Amino acid sequence: MENLKKFLTLTALVCLASSILIVKGVTSFAAGFGSIVINEVAWAGTSDDSNDEWIELYNPTSQEVDLSEWFIEDDVATKYTITSGKIAPHGYFLIEDNEDAVSNLTANAIIGLSLANAGDALVLKDSAGVTVDSVNASGGAWYAGNGTSKATMERIDPLVKVDSAANWATAVASNGAVGINGGSILGTPGGANSAYAGHGPEVVLSGVTASIGENVTVSVDAKDTVDLYGYGFEINYDPSVLSYVSAVESSFLKSDGKETSFNAALQNGLEGTLIIGDARLVNPPSGVDGSGKLLDLVFNVKNTDLKTTNLSFGVTSFLADTTGDMVTKLTGATLNIGSSVALDITNLKISTGEERYSLGLTWDAIAGATYVVKKKGVNGAYNIIKEGSDNFYIDNSKIVTSVEYSYQVFAVKDGISGQAFSTAGTETRGLKGDSDRSDRIDGKDIEKLARSFGSESADEEYDALKDFNYDGIIDGADLIIIGANFGLKY
């Protein structure tokens, strides 16, 4: 009887272990169609070597997937088997023909690839032989890519499960990946595709104009984020054109009051590659939603003959939510460069205009330039009031007597903005406190001011003609001015 119990117990344990193995097998290898996708194909190799082919897989799910013994059928007859490896949630898995095919990224699997330039049918299958994804399954020419430029074939939206040419495009940009000899790869191994147009966030570097010898600020903005928890950027720039000054974190990642950990430094202390990282110090993790500025980058523009220079995101750049990396479109910037010296405003003058209650600005013309005129508001900020080719401006918009108004003028030519030059002037023809411009301070001025009393510059009731001391609020100080001049006639 005792031996029978032992036998039954052993049998039960064996059955339980078998059940666990079966369950584990199902968990590790079973996958629905489109759960892992073929995301990018370098069927033409690279500009360094046309034999350096690679295939990128992408995991659009929030679960890690074991790819051990998964394989890609190439025109059925050829099979590329992944002997081992896992793909992270929202992660990439790079299959390279050799380790140096993409020399600045480590391959997740090295498999001897042989992709025909004329086109192949690729079918991704799990370890049980179940089809998970297919590309160009009917055979024929590749959906996209370029055999001359060696541009890769990129999937537009990884969530579209239909095998369709409409969901593929030729790569139009590099993410900083390089080939065996250091040549730029026209593609995005290990990162969001340049042709990506699916759902998800985007990070954008602002394109601006930059003047030689001056500092220029480039903002890094996130759009349409959901549960954003952290980020890491590799910003590449031309060190012969730009010199790094600073990186300043903005408030978006901590907009709900949480603390963050922000760091920025040049890679190995050398100009050319800037490494940036930030994350919310929240545990358990929680993120923020929406759009906003992540940080500002400041560079000094060196003396250069170049007209433009580019800033781009490197291969290691990412956004992360609380579960892992997110597929993110990363958009670099082009800076227009020029010397501001030739755009200096000269002989800037201000005087009262021909008509009362107006001020006129004039300056020497610059061939081929347009001009921007800004006026200082009651809040101290300068706002654009004129853009155009005329080298003069008449301001007759609610000018109050005896108030000093400040202006800035700068020239723009070929996309380059010159330095802003300032001037200030005062209208003296009239009575301070004459809100209805009747040339007499009387009861009508009190009655009109009363209708705006207590309003501030942002309010609908605010009227700049009644803000006699130009402080942004119509209050007792303005009434005092009327009282002090009451009964005067101009």
C-alpha positions in Angstrom: 0.0 0.0 0.0 2.8 2.4 0.9 4.5 1.7 -2.5 1.2 2.4 -4.3 0.9 5.8 -2.6 4.4 6.7 -3.6 3.7 5.6 -7.1 0.5 7.6 -7.3 2.3 10.7 -5.8 5.1 10.4 -8.3 2.6 10.0 -11.1 0.8 13.1 -10.0 4.0 15.1 -9.8 5.0 14.0 -13.3 1.6 15.0 -14.6 1.8 18.3 -12.9 5.2 19.0 -14.3 4.1 18.0 -17.7 1.1 20.4 -17.4 3.5 23.2 -16.3 5.7 22.5 -19.3 2.8 22.5 -21.7 1.5 25.8 -20.2 5.0 27.3 -20.3 5.3 26.2 -23.9 2.0 27.9 -24.8 2.9 31.1 -22.9 6.4 31.3 -24.5 5.6 30.4 -28.0 2.0 30.9 -28.9 1.4 34.2 -30.6 -1.5 35.7 -32.6 -1.0 37.1 -36.1 0.6 40.5 -35.9 1.7 40.2 -32.3 5.3 40.5 -33.6 5.9 42.1 -36.9 8.7 42.4 -39.5 9.3 46.1 -39.2 12.2 47.0 -41.5 14.2 45.2 -44.2 17.6 46.2 -45.4 17.4 44.0 -48.5 19.9 46.1 -50.4 22.5 46.0 -47.7 24.3 49.2 -46.8 26.4 51.8 -48.7 29.5 50.2 -47.1 28.7 46.7 -48.3 25.6 45.4 -50.2 26.0 42.1 -48.5 25.5 43.6 -45.0 21.7 42.9 -44.9 19.5 43.0 -41.8 15.9 42.5 -40.7 14.3 44.3 -37.8 11.3 42.8 -35.8 9.1 44.9 -33.6 6.9 44.0 -30.6 3.8 46.2 -30.5 2.5 44.4 -27.4 3.1 45.2 -23.7 4.5 41.7 -23.0 8.0 40.3 -23.5 8.0 37.5 -26.1 10.5 34.6 -26.2 11.6 34.3 -29.9 13.6 31.1 -29.4 13.3 28.8 -32.4 11.1 31.3 -34.2 12.1 31.6 -37.9 11.6 33.6 -41.1 10.8 31.7 -44.3 12.4 33.3 -47.3 10.6 32.2 -50.4 9.6 29.0 -48.4 12.8 27.2 -49.4 15.2 29.2 -47.1 14.7 29.4 -43.3 16.4 31.9 -41.0 16.1 30.5 -37.4 16.5 32.5 -34.2 18.1 30.0 -31.9 17.4 32.1 -28.8 16.4 35.6 -27.7 13.6 37.7 -26.3 12.0 40.9 -27.6 11.0 43.4 -25.0 7.5 45.1 -24.8 7.4 47.8 -27.6 11.0 46.7 -28.3 13.1 45.9 -31.4 15.0 42.8 -32.3 17.7 43.2 -34.9 18.8 40.2 -37.1 22.1 41.0 -38.8 23.9 39.1 -41.5 27.1 39.8 -39.5 27.8 41.7 -36.3 29.2 44.7 -38.2 26.3 45.1 -40.7 25.1 47.8 -38.3 28.4 48.5 -36.6 27.2 50.8 -33.8 24.3 48.5 -32.7 24.7 45.1 -31.2 22.8 42.4 -33.1 20.1 40.4 -31.2 20.7 37.5 -33.6 23.3 36.9 -36.3 22.0 34.8 -39.2 23.5 34.5 -42.7 20.9 36.4 -44.7 20.6 36.3 -48.5 17.8 38.6 -49.7 17.3 38.9 -53.4 17.3 42.5 -54.7 14.5 41.5 -57.1 12.2 40.7 -54.2 11.5 37.9 -51.7 8.5 36.6 -49.8 9.1 36.7 -46.0 7.0 34.9 -43.5 7.6 35.1 -39.7 6.6 31.9 -37.8 6.7 30.9 -34.2 8.4 27.8 -32.9 5.3 25.7 -33.6 5.3 26.9 -37.2 2.3 29.2 -36.8 2.4 32.3 -39.1 2.8 35.5 -37.1 3.5 38.0 -39.8 4.2 38.1 -43.5 5.7 40.7 -45.9 5.4 40.4 -49.7 4.1 36.9 -49.2 2.9 36.7 -52.8 6.5 37.2 -54.0 7.6 39.7 -56.6 9.4 43.1 -56.2 9.9 44.5 -52.8 7.2 46.9 -51.6 9.8 49.7 -51.0 13.5 50.4 -50.5 16.1 51.4 -53.0 19.0 49.4 -54.4 21.0 52.4 -55.4 20.8 54.6 -52.3 20.6 51.4 -50.1 17.5 52.9 -48.3 15.7 50.3 -46.3 12.1 49.2 -46.6 10.2 50.5 -43.5 6.8 49.6 -42.2 4.5 52.6 -41.8 2.2 51.4 -39.0 3.2 48.2 -37.0 -0.4 47.8 -35.8 -1.7 47.3 -39.4 -1.7 43.5 -39.7 -2.6 43.2 -43.4 0.3 42.3 -45.7 0.0 45.3 -48.0 2.4 47.4 -50.1 0.4 50.5 -48.9 1.8 50.0 -45.4 5.5 50.2 -46.5 7.7 53.0 -47.6 11.3 53.8 -48.5 13.4 55.2 -45.6 14.0 58.9 -45.9 16.3 59.5 -43.0 18.9 57.9 -40.8 18.8 57.6 -37.0 22.6 57.7 -36.8 23.2 54.0 -37.6 26.4 53.3 -39.5 27.8 50.4 -41.6 30.9 48.3 -41.3 33.1 51.2 -42.6 31.3 54.0 -40.8 29.0 55.0 -43.7 25.6 56.3 -42.8 22.7 53.8 -43.1 19.6 55.3 -44.7 17.3 53.6 -42.3 16.4 53.3 -38.7 17.6 50.0 -37.1 16.6 49.7 -33.5 14.3 52.7 -33.5 11.1 54.2 -34.9 11.0 54.2 -38.6 11.4 57.5 -40.5 8.2 56.6 -42.4 6.3 55.8 -39.2 2.8 57.2 -39.3 1.0 55.1 -36.8 -0.5 56.0 -33.4 1.8 57.1 -30.7 3.9 60.1 -29.6 6.3 62.2 -31.5 9.4 64.1 -30.3 10.4 67.2 -32.3 13.5 69.3 -32.4 12.5 72.9 -33.4 14.1 74.2 -36.6 15.2 77.8 -36.2 17.4 80.5 -37.7 20.9 81.0 -36.1 23.4 83.8 -36.4 27.1 83.3 -36.4 28.7 84.0 -33.0 25.4 84.0 -31.1 23.7 81.4 -29.0 20.6 79.6 -30.4 18.0 77.7 -28.4 16.5 74.5 -29.8 13.4 73.2 -28.0 12.7 69.5 -27.6 8.9 69.0 -27.6 6.8 65.9 -27.0 3.4 65.4 -28.7 0.5 63.1 -28.0 2.1 61.2 -25.2 0.3 58.7 -23.0 1.7 57.6 -19.6 5.1 59.2 -20.3 7.5 58.1 -17.6 10.9 58.9 -18.9 13.1 59.4 -21.9 16.7 59.2 -23.2 18.0 61.1 -26.2 21.2 61.0 -28.2 21.4 64.3 -30.0 24.0 64.4 -32.9 25.2 67.7 -34.3 28.2 69.0 -36.4 30.8 70.2 -33.9 32.5 72.3 -36.5 29.3 74.4 -36.6 27.8 74.2 -33.2 29.3 74.2 -29.7 27.2 72.9 -26.8 26.3 75.4 -24.1 23.6 73.9 -21.9 20.5 71.7 -21.6 17.6 73.0 -19.4 14.8 70.7 -18.3 11.3 72.0 -18.8 8.3 71.2 -16.6 6.2 68.8 -18.7 7.5 65.6 -17.2 6.8 66.9 -13.7 3.6 68.8 -14.5 1.7 67.1 -11.7 4.3 68.2 -9.1 6.3 64.9 -9.1 10.1 65.0 -8.9 12.3 64.0 -11.8 16.0 63.1 -12.3 17.4 65.0 -15.3 21.0 64.7 -16.6 22.8 65.9 -19.8 26.4 65.6 -20.8 28.6 65.4 -23.9 29.5 61.8 -24.8 33.0 61.3 -23.3 33.1 65.1 -22.9 33.5 65.6 -26.7 31.5 67.9 -28.9 29.2 66.2 -31.5 27.0 63.9 -29.4 24.9 65.0 -26.5 23.4 62.4 -24.1 20.2 63.3 -22.2 18.1 61.4 -19.8 15.2 62.1 -17.5 12.6 60.0 -15.5 9.9 60.6 -13.0 10.8 59.5 -9.5 7.5 57.8 -8.9 7.2 54.3 -7.6 5.0 52.5 -8.5 5.5 54.1 -11.8 2.9 56.6 -13.2 3.3 58.9 -16.2 1.9 62.1 -17.7 -0.3 62.5 -20.8 -0.5 65.2 -23.4 2.0 67.4 -25.2 4.6 69.8 -23.9 8.2 70.9 -23.9 10.7 68.4 -22.5 13.8 70.7 -22.5 15.7 73.5 -24.2 19.1 73.0 -25.8 21.4 76.0 -26.2 24.3 76.0 -28.7 26.8 78.6 -29.8 27.0 79.1 -33.6 30.6 79.0 -34.7 32.1 80.9 -37.7 31.1 78.7 -40.7 30.6 78.9 -44.4 27.6 76.5 -44.2 24.1 77.8 -44.8 22.4 75.0 -42.9 23.2 72.4 -40.3 21.2 69.5 -38.9 20.5 68.1 -35.4 19.3 64.5 -35.3 18.3 61.8 -32.8 20.7 58.9 -32.5 19.9 55.2 -32.5 19.6 54.9 -28.7 16.9 57.6 -28.3 13.6 56.6 -26.8 10.5 57.5 -24.9 9.2 55.2 -22.1 5.9 54.6 -20.5 5.4 52.8 -17.2 5.8 49.4 -18.9 8.7 50.0 -21.3 9.8 51.8 -24.4 7.1 53.3 -26.7 7.3 53.4 -30.5 8.0 57.1 -31.1 8.5 59.2 -34.2 11.7 61.3 -33.7 12.0 64.4 -35.9 15.2 66.3 -36.1 15.8 69.9 -37.0 17.6 72.0 -39.6 19.1 75.3 -38.5 19.5 78.0 -41.1 22.8 79.8 -40.5 24.0 83.3 -41.4 25.9 86.2 -40.2 23.8 88.8 -38.4 26.3 91.6 -39.0 25.0 92.3 -42.5 21.5 92.5 -41.1 22.1 95.1 -38.5 19.5 97.8 -38.4 21.1 101.2 -38.8 19.9 104.8 -38.3 16.8 103.7 -36.3 14.8 106.8 -35.4 11.5 107.5 -33.6 9.4 110.7 -33.7 5.9 111.9 -33.4 3.8 111.0 -36.5 2.2 113.5 -38.9 -1.1 112.9 -37.2 -1.6 113.4 -33.4 -1.6 110.4 -31.2 0.9 108.5 -33.4 4.6 107.6 -33.3 6.7 106.9 -36.4 9.7 104.6 -36.7 12.2 104.8 -39.6 15.5 103.0 -40.4 17.9 102.4 -43.3 16.8 99.8 -45.8 18.8 96.6 -46.3 18.6 95.1 -49.8 16.4 92.0 -50.0 15.4 92.1 -46.4 12.0 92.2 -44.6 11.5 93.6 -41.2 9.8 92.7 -37.9 8.6 95.4 -35.5 7.8 94.6 -31.9 6.2 96.7 -29.2 6.6 96.4 -25.5 3.3 95.6 -23.8 2.1 96.4 -20.3 3.4 93.0 -19.2 7.0 93.8 -20.3 6.9 91.3 -23.3 7.6 92.5 -26.8 4.8 91.5 -29.3 5.0 91.6 -33.1 3.0 94.5 -34.5 4.3 94.6 -38.0 6.1 92.3 -40.6 6.9 93.5 -44.1 9.3 95.0 -46.5 8.8 98.7 -45.7 11.6 100.4 -43.7 9.2 102.5 -41.7 6.2 102.0 -39.4 3.5 104.3 -38.0 2.0 103.3 -34.7 -1.4 105.0 -34.2 -3.0 102.2 -32.2 -4.4 103.7 -28.9 -1.3 105.9 -28.2 -1.7 107.8 -24.9 -0.1 111.1 -24.3 3.0 111.3 -22.1 3.6 107.5 -22.0 6.9 106.2 -23.2 6.5 103.3 -25.7 9.4 100.9 -26.5 10.0 99.1 -29.8 12.3 96.6 -31.3 13.2 96.2 -35.0 15.1 93.4 -36.7 15.7 92.4 -40.3 15.2 89.0 -41.9 16.9 87.8 -45.0 17.1 84.3 -46.6 15.6 82.8 -43.4 18.2 84.5 -41.2 17.1 86.9 -38.4 19.4 89.8 -37.5 19.9 91.3 -34.1 17.0 93.3 -32.6 17.6 97.0 -32.1 15.6 99.0 -29.6 14.2 102.5 -29.5 11.6 104.4 -27.4 9.4 107.5 -27.9 6.6 109.6 -26.4 3.6 111.3 -27.8 3.4 114.9 -26.4 0.6 116.4 -28.4 -2.4 116.1 -26.1 -3.7 115.9 -22.5 -2.9 113.1 -20.2 -6.3 111.8 -19.0 -8.2 112.7 -22.1 -9.7 109.3 -22.8 -12.2 110.5 -25.4 -9.7 112.7 -27.1 -12.0 115.7 -26.9 -9.0 117.9 -26.0 -10.6 118.7 -22.6 -10.6 116.8 -19.3 -14.2 116.7 -18.1 -17.0 114.5 -16.9 -17.1 112.5 -20.1 -13.6 111.2 -19.3 -14.7 110.1 -15.8 -17.8 108.4 -17.2 -15.8 106.5 -19.9 -13.1 105.4 -17.5 -15.7 104.1 -15.1 -16.9 101.6 -17.7 -13.5 100.0 -17.7 -12.7 100.6 -14.0 -10.9 97.6 -12.3 -10.2 95.8 -15.6 -6.8 94.4 -16.5 -5.1 94.1 -19.9 -6.4 90.6 -20.5 -10.0 91.5 -19.8 -12.5 92.4 -22.5 -13.4 95.6 -20.7 -9.9 96.9 -20.7 -9.2 99.9 -23.0 -5.6 101.1 -23.4 -6.8 104.7 -24.0 -7.9 104.8 -20.3 -4.7 103.3 -18.9 -2.9 106.6 -18.6 0.1 105.3 -16.7 0.4 102.1 -18.9 0.6 99.7 -16.1 -2.0 97.1 -17.4 -4.8 98.0 -15.0 -7.4 100.8 -14.9 -7.7 101.8 -11.3 -7.5 104.7 -8.9 -4.2 105.8 -10.2 -5.8 106.6 -13.5 -8.7 108.5 -11.8 -6.1 110.6 -9.9 -4.6 111.6 -13.3 -8.0 112.8 -14.5 -8.5 114.7 -11.2 -5.1 116.3 -11.4 -5.8 117.6 -15.0 -9.6 118.1 -14.6 -10.8 121.2 -16.5 -7.7 121.6 -18.7 -8.2 122.2 -22.4 -5.5 121.5 -25.1 
